[in-house]
Amino acid sequence: MTAFYFEEHLSRAVADGLIRRGYTVIMAVDVGMEDKDDDTEHLIYASERGLVMVTFDHPFAGRVMSRSDHAGLVCLGYSIRENIGRMMDVLTEFADLYDPQRDVGQVFWLS
């Protein structure tokens, strides 16, 4: 089953909802990763643990598109930032379709 790493700007309510649905969600704030660099710390933390990183940081996601050394990155659209239900639905649908062998190193733009 897909496991997620939420950078520090993602909602705990979304994480808790996904956990209730059976998904693993690691939040940056729970593992001492606050105020860390996306490129050199967050992405590496997630990659080393086989976690798909989730972010709203579009410039960061754009930079990651040229890399393949990660388990996958989901960049959520700003339009759903305040919509907990929509974020849960989008991430659940993604998780159900995610294949770690096929999707490693990919960036997914979801909204």
C-alpha angles and dihedrals in degrees: 000000000000116000121203136209112205115204115223098274096061122103122260088213090062091047092049092048092052091047089053087054090055102262125130114239123180114193119209091224091058096054101045096261099126117136093012126143115264096216101042104028117016096045092044092048091052094043095051089055098042092246125148106234118226122203145154091213103115097181090052091049089050091055091048091057088079092054131076101182097102141076092244138293128231116202111195122211118251089234092073098041093111097035107092094178093051092048090051092048093048093048093045091051090047092049092051091054098037116114113188093207095049100034104042111126094018129126117217121200109204135174 
